Amino acid sequence: MLEAVIFDCDGVILESADIKSEAFRRIGGLFGLEIQARFYEHHLRNTGVSRFDKFAWLYRTELGQEINAEESRRLGELFAGYCLEAVRTAPLVPGFEEALAWFQNQKISLFVASGTPQMELEAILTARKLADCFQRILGTPPDKSRLLDRIIKEGGFDPAKVLMVGDGETDLQAARDNSALFFGRGAIFKDRSLPWADDLNGLVAWAKELYNGD
């Protein structure tokens, strides 16, 4: 059986990916329409990457300078203000509750690894009464591949029995970097020889088929 399942948060546990995308669009708009369009496109290509890395990219690529700590913090506070309350009230991804209950019943260790900053991530999941469902909740920094590496090494898990559930390329790459299994949420994984679904309905059936679970 699986030893551990690692969930991304936005777009996997909570239907909050669009909320955060809109926040990134608004941040980009502070620098003009052309930069806004390119920054938003960069975000869409790099879902799951820390917002602070994206702010650094914006300054380096679009403004030709390195962002300083004060400006990075200011943009981070703006971003959090744009989306925090909406994320706290976002609906759960269809199928998540069923998957959570089944994995818990199987005594599988459960984790969250997200591009959201640690304290904010914990606050969101605590407010949603989900924090106690997971053995550990890990946000950025570091990046997601390192988060998975930490979970696997500290838990003494066999990577081949660890499942990453994600909705972005960074989730898939993190699984590959750590030789873990992957289940994708969203049509971006269609026709890529990967298990995936439009939501998390079907995740339990896939796990049962793969491991002949009950």
N, C-alpha and C positions, 0 to 999 in steps of 0.2 A: 504493500500500500504506500501511498504518499506519506512522507514524513513531515512536510511543511508546505503551506500554501501562502504566497505573498501577494497581497492585493495592492495595486495602485489605488488612489483615492478618487480623484476627479475623473468622472466618466466610467468608473468601475464600481465604486461603492455609492457615490453620489452623482446625480445628474447635474454636475456643476461645471463641466468642461466648457460649455457655451458661455456661462457666466464669466469665467476667467478669461475666455477669449475676448469678450466684450471689454473687459477691464484692460487687457493689453492694447486693444484698438484705441481706447480712450487715452492711454498713456502715449501712444504714438502720435495721437492728434495734437498733443502739446507742442510738437515740433513741425507741424505743417502737414498738409494732405499727402504730399509725395512720400515723405518719410513715414507717415502713418501707414500707408499702403505697404511699403516694403517691410516695415517692422511687423505688421500684422501677418504678412506672408511668412516672415522668418519664424514667428511664433508658431504658426500652423505646421511648419516643417519640423519643429522641435518641441512638440508637446512633451511634458514630463521633465523638461530642463528647468533648472532654477530660474525664477524671475530675475534674480540679480545677475546671472550670466547673460540673460537677454538684454538687460539694461546696459551692461558692459558692451555687448555687441552693438547696440544702437549708437552709443557714444563713439566707439572705435570705428565702426564702419560708416555711419552716416554723418557724424560730426567731426571725425578725424582727430579725436582726442580720447584720453583715458578718463573714465568716470572716477570721480573722487568719492570717498566714503560718505561724505555728507549728502551729496546728490543721490547716490545709490539708496541711502536710507530714506531720503525724501520721496523718491519714486516708489519705494517699497511701501511706505506709509499710505501714499495715495492709492496704490493698487489695492492694499488691504481694505481701505475705506470704500473703494468702489464695489467690492464683491463679498466681504466677509458675512454680512447679514444674509445676503441671498444664498450663499453657500450653506449657511447653517440651517436654512429652511428648504433647501433643494430636496426633491424626492429621491428615494433610493432607486438605484438602477434595477429594472425588472429582473427578477431571478436571483438577486444578491441574497435576500433573506433565506431563500430555499438553500442556496449553496452554503451559506454560513452555517445553517442548522445542520446540514448533512456532514460537512467537514468537522464540526464540533462533535457530532455523534460518533464519528470515526476516530475521535481522539487525535486528530491531526493538529499540529502546531500551526497557529495562524498569526500572520504579521501584516503590517502595512508599510510599504516603502513608497514615498511620494516626493515629488519635486517641490511640494509646499514646505515652507520653513517649519522646523520642529515644533516650536511653541504654538504656532497658529494651527498646525495640523492636530496637535493634541487637544487644543481648545475646541475645534470643530467637532471632533469625534466624541469628546466628552459631552458637549452640548447635545449631540444626537444620541447619547446613551449607548455608544458603540465601543468606547475605549476599552471596556473590560472584556470585550470579545477577543482581544488580540494579546498575544504574549508580549509583543513589543510593537511600538509605533515609531517609525523612523522617517524623519524628513530631512531636507537638505539644509546645509551641506553635510556630507559630500555628495557626489553624483549617484545615480541609481545603481550603476554597476557595483560601486563600492559598498552601497547599502546592502545589496544582495550578498556580496562577498562576506560582509560582516555577519549577516544572519546565518549563512551556511557554516562559516568557520566557528562562530561562537556557539552555535547549536550542535555542532558535530554532525550535521546532516550529510547524507549522500546527495550530491547535486542532481543525480539522475532521478531522485525521488522528491525533488523540490519543484513546485509549480509556481510560475509567475503569471498572474492574471493582469493584463494591461490593455490600454487602448491607444498606445503610441509607439513610435519607432524606438524611443529610448527604453521602453519596457522590453520590447523584443530584443534589443541589443544587449540589455542587462542580462536577460536570460541566456543569450548565446555566450556572452563573456564569461558566464559562470557555469556553463554546461548544464543549465537547468531546463525543465520543460516550460512550455508557453501556451497559454490560451488567450486569444485575442478577442477584444470586444470592438466590433465595428467593421464596416465593409472595406476599410483600408487593407485588411488582411485577406480579402477574397482572392482566390486563384493563386495563392502563394504556398500551397502545400502545408498549411498550418491549420490547427483546429481553431475555429472562430465562430462567432454568432453576432447578430445585431445587438443583443443584450446578453445577460448572463443566464437566460433561460436555455437549458441544454448543457450547461457546464457540469451539472451533477451526472447527467446521463453519459456524457463523454468520459468523466472520471470512472464511473462504474464499468463502462465498456472496456476502458483501457486496463483497469486493475481487477476486473471481475468482482467489484465490491457488491455488497448487499443493497 
